Amino acid sequence: MVKLGLLATIKAKSGKESAVAELLSSAVALANQEAKTVVWFSFRVDASTFGVFDAFADESGRKAHLEGEIAKALMAHADELLAEPPSIKPVDLLGVKLSS
């Protein structure tokens, strides 16, 4: 059962929007390697605001993701690409629908 999630919002520096979009688009390959990440979405809110939503069955999955390769890749490029630190909020899921 999927019970926990993370909601991250990411603000790109002016002129770095395409690079942030590419980083988040390519990160799905890393998400596919995370056994405990049940769902993973990256998305664009507006021209310079992006986000990631992911969900997990338990706290160990959420912790593993926060310490994983996607977070490392994002933070390795944060000074170059981001206008501000990402806002990462843990969430408790109240209702879930997953289809195969």
N, C-alpha and C positions, 0 to 999 in steps of 0.2 A: 504494500500500500504506500502511495506517495503522500507524505505528510508535511514535508518541509521544502522551502524554496529560498532563492536569493533573487533580489531585484536590484540590478545595477544600472545607474544612469551615468553616461560618459559624455563629456562636452569636449569637442575637438577644438584645437586652436584654429584661428582663421587661416585658411589656406591648407590645412591638414585634413580636411573632411574626407577626401578620397582615400588617404592613407589609413585613416581610422576605419572607414567602411571596408577596405580590403583586409585589414587585420582581423576585424570581426567576422567577415565572410569566410576567411580561411581558417579561423579557429574551430569551425565545426569538425574538422578532421581531428583536432585534439580532443574535442568533446566526445567524439565517437570512440576514443580510446579509454574513456573513463567509465569503468564498469558500474560505478555507483551513481552516475548521473543518469537519471531516468529520462528527462527531457531537457533540451537546451535550445534556446532561441536567441539569436541576435537580431536587432531591429534598429530602424532609424525613426526618430520622432519628428525631427525637422532638419533643416540644412546642416546644423552642427551638433545636434543632440542625438545620441545613440543609446542603446540599452541592451542588456542581456537579462534573460529570465531563465532560470534552471530550477529543477526540482529533484528531490531525493527522498528515499524511503526513511532515512534516519540521519542523525547528527553526524555519524562517521562519514557518510557520503558527502554531506555539505562541507565538512572540515577538509576532507580529501580534495574536494574541488577548489576550495579557497587556497589550498597549498599546492595546487597542481600547475600544469604547464600553461594553461590559458592565463591564469593570474600572473605567472612569471613573465609571459610574453607581453602582456599589457603593461605591467609595471616597468619592464625593461625599456619601453618606448614612451613612458608617461611624460617625461620632461620635454621630449621632442614633439609629441602629438597632442597632448591634452592641455586644455585651458585651465583645468582645476583637477584635484584628485577625484577619482570616481566615487560616486555615492553608492555604497553597497549596503543593502538592508536585508537582514534575514526576515523571512515571512513564514507564517504557519498557514498551510493550505486548508481551507474549509470545505472545498468541494473540488473534485477532480474527475475529468472525463478523458480517458485515453483510448484511442482506437488503434488497431494494428493495421 
